[in-house]
Amino acid sequence: LALLYAAQSPHIQALVLVSPGLNERGIDNAAGMAAVGKKPVLLLHASGDTYAASSARNLRDRALGFTELREYPGALNGAALLAASQNAQQQILHWLSLILS
């Protein structure tokens, strides 16, 4: 949903996707990635979450703008990944500050 909303909203300047999937409940995120155009995207996933890892690489390859991919150890996903990683939240904020400045 974040990709589709960002594609339609000129107010969204950048996106951070944590443990993304190519198809989430019938939503085609691959098409959504193309729809966001050149907006910068940060993709995060855990190395042991093979679906999110594969999806994140696929989404990165479909991106039209600057896209960065970061991998974290373990198999957690979503909010659990953010809660378990000491650096993930700080890295997201740092990335956003660089991109949005």
DADA-V63834 format. One record per helix or strand. SS is the DSSP state (alpha for helix, beta for strand). FROM is the first residue (numbers start at 0). TO is the last residue. If there is no record, write none. Layout:
# DADA-V63834
ss->SS from->FROM to->TO
ss->SS from->FROM to->TO
This chain:
# DADA-V63834
ss->alpha from->1 to->7
ss->beta from->13 to->17
ss->beta from->22 to->23
ss->beta from->26 to->27
ss->alpha from->28 to->34
ss->beta from->39 to->45
ss->alpha from->49 to->61
ss->beta from->66 to->71
ss->alpha from->77 to->83
ss->alpha from->87 to->99
